[in-house]
Amino acid sequence: MLIDELRKELFELQDMKYRDFQGKLIPSVALDTVIGVRTPELRKMAKRLLKEENVQEFLDDLPHKFFDENQLHAFIISEMKDYQRCMEEVCRFLPYVDNWATCDQMSPKVFKKHRKELSEKIKEWIGSDKTYTVRFGVGMLMEHFLDEDFDPVYPEMAAKIRSEEYYINMMTAWYFATALAKQYEAVLPYIEGCRLDNWTHDKAIQKAVESRRITAEQKEYLRTLKVKSR
């Protein structure tokens, strides 16, 4: 079966030092589910598998047993050129995503050509009760809607998120820090008006201040807006 063949191949590519390193970076994933295959190898496998007729067998084998299989799944989806098929596979896979790495590394290239449809899906994802589905939605807002397709409706969507989940709040903070770098005047009122929860507010400012894309004057002003400094 394809699944057994792929698993054998993954273990042949195993790097134990890399596995231990990954285990420290992704505490939400049990170490015994991490094989330790480096990302470039997984990406090469994904491109090859996408061309094979039986790739669907692997995509249908959910939930996967190993973290590396989830990573491989994310990379296969990211390479799909048919938008409809890609979106169907994303929506089917998202409920099984259980860590920030798989969530953040799943970035379908075809989404760039279908941003109007994508924006509607993002609304659904942000309203989900699943941590990494929400995180993925915010990540897609950050990746696709902070440049020529920016609209004030998007930071408004992100600002309404309220969660106790660290991985959601961190992504929201990252979104607003990046938004400040790219759309400073439009997004600054969300910080001045304390539109985010306190932790996300201060984390967004911290990350913005660390950015090279924010001017020294902007950084100085942002520091005065920290909740903890009031």
Phi, psi and omega in degrees: 000152181301319184300314180296320180295318180294319180297319178298317179296319180298318180290332176291337179264007185298136175234106188295323178295320178293323178301314181295324178295315178297321181302326179286328182281335185235073185297341181282352181252129179296134184300328182286358175258001180259121179279315179102045178262131182290149185305315180302324178292319179295320179295320178296318177298317182300315180296322179290315183295326182299336180274351183269141185297329185265016180300330181298332178301318178290316182296332180277348185275068182246142358283153177283158181276326187242148176305317182297329177291322175296319178298315178300317179301314180298320181288326176296312179302319183297337182266354182294136184262343178270116186301313184299312179296317180300312182296321178299318181289323176300310182296328180284328184275326186309318180298343181261353179287125187233019180202159185291328184294310178298319180300310187283334182272354175273103183220085182301125181295328185292342180300331182299332183266359185222047186292328180298311178294322181298320182299326178291322178292324180300322178301319178294314183297317181295334179273003182289161174261010180255127187309308188278345172288316177296314180301318179298317179300315179295321178298321178290326174300316182293320184285324190247346189231035175242006181242242185293338180262017180295141175212140181303341179296333184286311174297332176297319177298314183291324183293337182279350181292131174228121185209154173265359184275122181304315187288339172281312183295324178295318178294322178296319177297318178298319178301311184289328176296317179291322178296323177296325179289328186257329184224056190307306185296324182285330187261337181308321180302335178290330178276315179298325182269007180050051183280349180257164173294159189303315183295313181294321177304306183292324179293322178298317178296316179303312182291326178293318180295331178281348184281140176283348182272356178260132182289162180300320180295319179296318180298317180300317179291317181301323179300328180286348183265359179298137179299319183292340181272356182266000000 
